[in-house]
Amino acid sequence: MSEPRYHAAVIGATSAIATETLRAMVAERSCFLLLIGRDQAKLDALAADLRARGADCEVNAFDILNPDTSWSEVLTGRVWDLFYI
């Protein structure tokens, strides 16, 4: 029987702490990761790194602190779609 996969939605995914935590998770077992942050280029680079280590990743770039961002709808809908199928 295979081990269950980790599933995680990570806000601030490109921070140093989040990046190292995600690398440790991927090293331990199979992962599906929803990477959330402000900088699309950094998110894409992180996703490429984690994919090379064996993770499945999706990125979502937006500023969660921007009051004009409808982040709650995006995040809630996306997390539901990805993790509660």
ChimeraX attribute file (.defattr): number of C-alpha atoms within 10 A of each C-alpha:
attribute: neighborCount
match mode: 1-to-1
recipient: residues
	/A:1	3
	/A:2	6
	/A:3	7
	/A:4	9
	/A:5	14
	/A:6	14
	/A:7	17
	/A:8	17
	/A:9	19
	/A:10	16
	/A:11	19
	/A:12	19
	/A:13	25
	/A:14	23
	/A:15	12
	/A:16	10
	/A:17	10
	/A:18	15
	/A:19	19
	/A:20	13
	/A:21	13
	/A:22	22
	/A:23	16
	/A:24	11
	/A:25	18
	/A:26	21
	/A:27	14
	/A:28	11
	/A:29	14
	/A:30	18
	/A:31	21
	/A:32	19
	/A:33	23
	/A:34	22
	/A:35	24
	/A:36	22
	/A:37	19
	/A:38	17
	/A:39	15
	/A:40	15
	/A:41	10
	/A:42	15
	/A:43	22
	/A:44	18
	/A:45	12
	/A:46	20
	/A:47	23
	/A:48	15
	/A:49	14
	/A:50	21
	/A:51	17
	/A:52	10
	/A:53	13
	/A:54	16
	/A:55	23
	/A:56	17
	/A:57	20
	/A:58	16
	/A:59	18
	/A:60	18
	/A:61	17
	/A:62	17
	/A:63	17
	/A:64	17
	/A:65	9
	/A:66	9
	/A:67	8
	/A:68	8
	/A:69	12
	/A:70	12
	/A:71	15
	/A:72	10
	/A:73	10
	/A:74	13
	/A:75	17
	/A:76	10
	/A:77	11
	/A:78	15
	/A:79	16
	/A:80	11
	/A:81	10
	/A:82	15
	/A:83	12
	/A:84	7
	/A:85	6
